[in-house]
Amino acid sequence: KMIVNGYRTIRRIADMKSRTIDVDTLLEIHREITRDTMENPADEGKFRDNNDIVVANPQDSSKIYHTPPDYREIPAHMQEFCEFASSDEDEFIHPLIKGIMLHFLIGYIHPFIDGNGRCARSIFYWYMLSRGYWLFEYMPISRILLHSKTKYARAYLYTETDDNDLTYFINYNLSAIERALEDLEEYIVRKKEEQATAMQLIETAENLNLRQADILKTLLEESDRLFSIAEIMGKYNVAYDTARRDMQYLSELGYIEQIKVRNKLMYRYSGVTG
């Protein structure tokens, strides 16, 4: 459920990147990222109303890393947070550094009962997209942070215990971003190689006619979306039965898969093997 919420929230953030963030938007993001995952659903999209919360070592809860501010201070803190997030400072702060600072502040204030880390990462994504860094929408930063939870927590701890020197947290996040960029570059190279191999196999496939091969190329080139029979009819100017037979045949060969969406059959590329 958290994975689904994360994906849905990133899509939502991409749509709201031109919006100025305010408290209502912040609560909306928290509600989206925690949907159906909170022990008490009433806590979704709501600031905490108690102080029964500390940030502790996940392996040893007796080791307290951080005690967040009193819950009665949260509305004022978050209003200041939103003003800082939406303003352009007199003294230049690089957007990447400011995004990391916003990430840290959510974790430090801990305004929610749960989901603070997820919300903090979502706010970071929003800020980077709002400043034109569109590539961040595709970078697996959250996965890298979650794979090194201890280092992540330690970066917070070092910052707080050294007079709130953000250098530790900034350096840690910059390293994670660098690894995420490397992962993305490797993924793009791998996908391009897979696509080139698949395209070659399609072009030389003896069990496909020219139209079927072209349909398969189209689905390969847009492998992240679903196609309907009506779309294939329109694109290739063929009758419904012809388009349906082509899609059924490609499905039987294992090149595409059928997915039912609201009682309607949709199709997407699933792979070509030699």
Contacts in CASP RR format, 6 or more apart in sequence:
PFRMAT RR
TARGET T0000
AUTHOR 0000-0000-0000
METHOD contacts of the structure
MODEL  1
KMIVNGYRTIRRIADMKSRTIDVDTLLEIHREITRDTMENPADEGKFRDN
NDIVVANPQDSSKIYHTPPDYREIPAHMQEFCEFASSDEDEFIHPLIKGI
MLHFLIGYIHPFIDGNGRCARSIFYWYMLSRGYWLFEYMPISRILLHSKT
KYARAYLYTETDDNDLTYFINYNLSAIERALEDLEEYIVRKKEEQATAMQ
LIETAENLNLRQADILKTLLEESDRLFSIAEIMGKYNVAYDTARRDMQYL
SELGYIEQIKVRNKLMYRYSGVTG
1 35 0 8 1.000
1 36 0 8 1.000
1 37 0 8 1.000
2 37 0 8 1.000
2 118 0 8 1.000
5 32 0 8 1.000
5 33 0 8 1.000
5 34 0 8 1.000
5 35 0 8 1.000
5 36 0 8 1.000
5 37 0 8 1.000
5 118 0 8 1.000
6 33 0 8 1.000
6 118 0 8 1.000
6 122 0 8 1.000
6 142 0 8 1.000
8 32 0 8 1.000
8 35 0 8 1.000
9 29 0 8 1.000
9 32 0 8 1.000
9 33 0 8 1.000
9 122 0 8 1.000
10 122 0 8 1.000
10 125 0 8 1.000
10 137 0 8 1.000
12 29 0 8 1.000
12 32 0 8 1.000
13 29 0 8 1.000
13 122 0 8 1.000
13 125 0 8 1.000
13 126 0 8 1.000
13 129 0 8 1.000
14 129 0 8 1.000
14 137 0 8 1.000
16 25 0 8 1.000
16 126 0 8 1.000
17 126 0 8 1.000
17 129 0 8 1.000
17 130 0 8 1.000
17 132 0 8 1.000
18 130 0 8 1.000
19 25 0 8 1.000
19 130 0 8 1.000
20 86 0 8 1.000
21 82 0 8 1.000
21 85 0 8 1.000
21 86 0 8 1.000
21 123 0 8 1.000
21 126 0 8 1.000
21 130 0 8 1.000
22 82 0 8 1.000
22 86 0 8 1.000
23 75 0 8 1.000
23 78 0 8 1.000
23 79 0 8 1.000
23 82 0 8 1.000
26 78 0 8 1.000
26 81 0 8 1.000
26 82 0 8 1.000
26 119 0 8 1.000
26 123 0 8 1.000
27 45 0 8 1.000
27 46 0 8 1.000
27 47 0 8 1.000
28 45 0 8 1.000
29 119 0 8 1.000
29 122 0 8 1.000
29 123 0 8 1.000
29 126 0 8 1.000
30 44 0 8 1.000
30 45 0 8 1.000
30 46 0 8 1.000
30 112 0 8 1.000
30 115 0 8 1.000
30 119 0 8 1.000
31 44 0 8 1.000
31 45 0 8 1.000
33 115 0 8 1.000
33 118 0 8 1.000
33 119 0 8 1.000
33 122 0 8 1.000
34 43 0 8 1.000
34 44 0 8 1.000
34 45 0 8 1.000
34 112 0 8 1.000
34 114 0 8 1.000
34 115 0 8 1.000
34 118 0 8 1.000
34 119 0 8 1.000
35 44 0 8 1.000
37 114 0 8 1.000
38 44 0 8 1.000
38 113 0 8 1.000
38 114 0 8 1.000
39 114 0 8 1.000
40 113 0 8 1.000
43 112 0 8 1.000
43 113 0 8 1.000
43 114 0 8 1.000
45 112 0 8 1.000
46 112 0 8 1.000
47 71 0 8 1.000
47 74 0 8 1.000
47 75 0 8 1.000
47 78 0 8 1.000
47 111 0 8 1.000
47 112 0 8 1.000
48 71 0 8 1.000
48 74 0 8 1.000
48 110 0 8 1.000
48 111 0 8 1.000
48 112 0 8 1.000
48 113 0 8 1.000
49 71 0 8 1.000
50 71 0 8 1.000
51 68 0 8 1.000
51 70 0 8 1.000
51 71 0 8 1.000
53 68 0 8 1.000
53 110 0 8 1.000
53 113 0 8 1.000
54 64 0 8 1.000
54 65 0 8 1.000
54 66 0 8 1.000
54 67 0 8 1.000
54 68 0 8 1.000
55 64 0 8 1.000
55 65 0 8 1.000
55 66 0 8 1.000
55 67 0 8 1.000
55 68 0 8 1.000
55 107 0 8 1.000
55 110 0 8 1.000
55 153 0 8 1.000
55 156 0 8 1.000
56 62 0 8 1.000
56 63 0 8 1.000
56 64 0 8 1.000
56 65 0 8 1.000
57 63 0 8 1.000
57 65 0 8 1.000
57 153 0 8 1.000
58 149 0 8 1.000
58 150 0 8 1.000
58 153 0 8 1.000
65 153 0 8 1.000
65 156 0 8 1.000
65 157 0 8 1.000
65 160 0 8 1.000
66 108 0 8 1.000
66 110 0 8 1.000
66 156 0 8 1.000
66 157 0 8 1.000
66 160 0 8 1.000
68 107 0 8 1.000
68 108 0 8 1.000
68 109 0 8 1.000
68 110 0 8 1.000
69 77 0 8 1.000
69 109 0 8 1.000
69 110 0 8 1.000
74 109 0 8 1.000
74 111 0 8 1.000
77 109 0 8 1.000
77 111 0 8 1.000
78 109 0 8 1.000
78 111 0 8 1.000
81 102 0 8 1.000
81 105 0 8 1.000
81 106 0 8 1.000
81 109 0 8 1.000
84 102 0 8 1.000
84 105 0 8 1.000
85 102 0 8 1.000
85 123 0 8 1.000
85 127 0 8 1.000
93 101 0 8 1.000
95 127 0 8 1.000
95 128 0 8 1.000
95 131 0 8 1.000
95 133 0 8 1.000
96 128 0 8 1.000
96 133 0 8 1.000
96 174 0 8 1.000
96 177 0 8 1.000
97 170 0 8 1.000
98 127 0 8 1.000
99 123 0 8 1.000
99 124 0 8 1.000
99 127 0 8 1.000
99 128 0 8 1.000
100 124 0 8 1.000
100 166 0 8 1.000
100 169 0 8 1.000
100 170 0 8 1.000
100 173 0 8 1.000
100 174 0 8 1.000
101 166 0 8 1.000
101 170 0 8 1.000
102 120 0 8 1.000
102 123 0 8 1.000
102 124 0 8 1.000
102 127 0 8 1.000
103 120 0 8 1.000
103 121 0 8 1.000
103 123 0 8 1.000
103 124 0 8 1.000
103 169 0 8 1.000
103 173 0 8 1.000
104 120 0 8 1.000
104 156 0 8 1.000
104 159 0 8 1.000
104 166 0 8 1.000
104 169 0 8 1.000
105 120 0 8 1.000
106 116 0 8 1.000
106 117 0 8 1.000
106 119 0 8 1.000
106 120 0 8 1.000
106 123 0 8 1.000
107 116 0 8 1.000
107 117 0 8 1.000
107 120 0 8 1.000
107 156 0 8 1.000
108 156 0 8 1.000
108 160 0 8 1.000
110 116 0 8 1.000
112 119 0 8 1.000
121 141 0 8 1.000
121 142 0 8 1.000
121 145 0 8 1.000
124 141 0 8 1.000
125 136 0 8 1.000
125 137 0 8 1.000
125 141 0 8 1.000
128 136 0 8 1.000
129 136 0 8 1.000
129 137 0 8 1.000
135 181 0 8 1.000
135 184 0 8 1.000
138 184 0 8 1.000
139 177 0 8 1.000
139 180 0 8 1.000
139 181 0 8 1.000
139 183 0 8 1.000
139 184 0 8 1.000
140 180 0 8 1.000
140 183 0 8 1.000
140 184 0 8 1.000
141 176 0 8 1.000
141 177 0 8 1.000
141 180 0 8 1.000
143 180 0 8 1.000
144 176 0 8 1.000
144 179 0 8 1.000
144 180 0 8 1.000
144 183 0 8 1.000
145 152 0 8 1.000
145 173 0 8 1.000
145 176 0 8 1.000
146 152 0 8 1.000
148 176 0 8 1.000
151 172 0 8 1.000
152 172 0 8 1.000
155 168 0 8 1.000
155 169 0 8 1.000
155 171 0 8 1.000
155 172 0 8 1.000
155 173 0 8 1.000
156 169 0 8 1.000
158 165 0 8 1.000
158 168 0 8 1.000
158 169 0 8 1.000
159 165 0 8 1.000
159 166 0 8 1.000
159 167 0 8 1.000
159 168 0 8 1.000
159 169 0 8 1.000
162 168 0 8 1.000
195 220 0 8 1.000
195 221 0 8 1.000
197 272 0 8 1.000
198 220 0 8 1.000
198 271 0 8 1.000
198 272 0 8 1.000
199 217 0 8 1.000
199 220 0 8 1.000
201 272 0 8 1.000
201 273 0 8 1.000
201 274 0 8 1.000
202 208 0 8 1.000
202 213 0 8 1.000
202 216 0 8 1.000
202 217 0 8 1.000
202 220 0 8 1.000
202 272 0 8 1.000
203 213 0 8 1.000
205 213 0 8 1.000
207 253 0 8 1.000
208 216 0 8 1.000
208 250 0 8 1.000
211 236 0 8 1.000
211 238 0 8 1.000
211 246 0 8 1.000
212 246 0 8 1.000
212 249 0 8 1.000
212 250 0 8 1.000
214 236 0 8 1.000
215 232 0 8 1.000
215 236 0 8 1.000
215 246 0 8 1.000
215 247 0 8 1.000
215 250 0 8 1.000
216 250 0 8 1.000
216 255 0 8 1.000
216 256 0 8 1.000
216 269 0 8 1.000
216 272 0 8 1.000
218 227 0 8 1.000
218 235 0 8 1.000
219 227 0 8 1.000
219 256 0 8 1.000
219 267 0 8 1.000
219 268 0 8 1.000
219 269 0 8 1.000
220 269 0 8 1.000
220 271 0 8 1.000
220 272 0 8 1.000
222 269 0 8 1.000
223 268 0 8 1.000
223 269 0 8 1.000
225 268 0 8 1.000
226 259 0 8 1.000
226 261 0 8 1.000
226 266 0 8 1.000
226 267 0 8 1.000
226 268 0 8 1.000
227 266 0 8 1.000
227 267 0 8 1.000
227 268 0 8 1.000
228 264 0 8 1.000
228 265 0 8 1.000
228 266 0 8 1.000
228 267 0 8 1.000
229 240 0 8 1.000
229 243 0 8 1.000
229 244 0 8 1.000
229 247 0 8 1.000
229 265 0 8 1.000
229 267 0 8 1.000
230 240 0 8 1.000
230 243 0 8 1.000
232 238 0 8 1.000
232 243 0 8 1.000
232 246 0 8 1.000
232 247 0 8 1.000
233 239 0 8 1.000
233 240 0 8 1.000
233 242 0 8 1.000
233 243 0 8 1.000
236 243 0 8 1.000
238 246 0 8 1.000
247 256 0 8 1.000
247 258 0 8 1.000
247 267 0 8 1.000
250 256 0 8 1.000
250 267 0 8 1.000
251 257 0 8 1.000
251 258 0 8 1.000
251 267 0 8 1.000
254 270 0 8 1.000
254 271 0 8 1.000
255 269 0 8 1.000
255 270 0 8 1.000
255 271 0 8 1.000
255 272 0 8 1.000
256 267 0 8 1.000
256 268 0 8 1.000
256 269 0 8 1.000
256 270 0 8 1.000
256 271 0 8 1.000
257 267 0 8 1.000
257 268 0 8 1.000
257 270 0 8 1.000
258 265 0 8 1.000
258 266 0 8 1.000
258 267 0 8 1.000
259 265 0 8 1.000
259 266 0 8 1.000
259 267 0 8 1.000
259 268 0 8 1.000
260 266 0 8 1.000
END
